[in-house]
Amino acid sequence: MLRPSKKTLFAIEAVLDIAYHSGGEPVRSREITRRQGIPRRYLEQTLQQLVRSGILMGVRGPRGGYRLARERRRITVGEIVRVVRTLEIADDTDDDLPSSELGKRVIRPTWNDLQEAIMSRLDAITIDDLCTRAFQSGIVSEVAQSMDFTI
């Protein structure tokens, strides 16, 4: 079975958390850790890579944190997966793959085709789509909970 890495899932969850819970304000990494249960050692490195790639923006200062660098409808899950993949690529070598003629000419090309199909599908899913799913699932945004419209 194909499974995304922990870092990939953590990165997607972190970006979704920022989009869903920010309300336009920067989100601190400790808030993401509290809500998502993502270990800080994974989170900080991943958040910094997402900033360097233009998906997130870091905000300094006492009320600092992270926010989306673009509208959530303009950020795809595929982009996030590619960013994390560049972090993990150093651990990946072709030495571990089958080296027979069947492996080189049949298995690897088949696997590459499958990966391209998956990435194409992930490129069609935006953070906005995931926010909509979160709302439809009944997950309450902390920003919505803290809003008070009493006059």
Buried (B, 14 or more C-beta within 10 A) or exposed (E): EEEBBEBBBBBBBBBBBBBBBBEEEBBBBEBBBEBBEBEEEBBEBBBEBBBEBEBBBBBEEEEEBBBBBEEBEEBBBBBBBBBBBEBEEEEEEEEEEEEEEEEEEEEBEEEEEEEEEBBEEBBEBBBBBBBEEBEEEEEEBBBEEEEEEEE
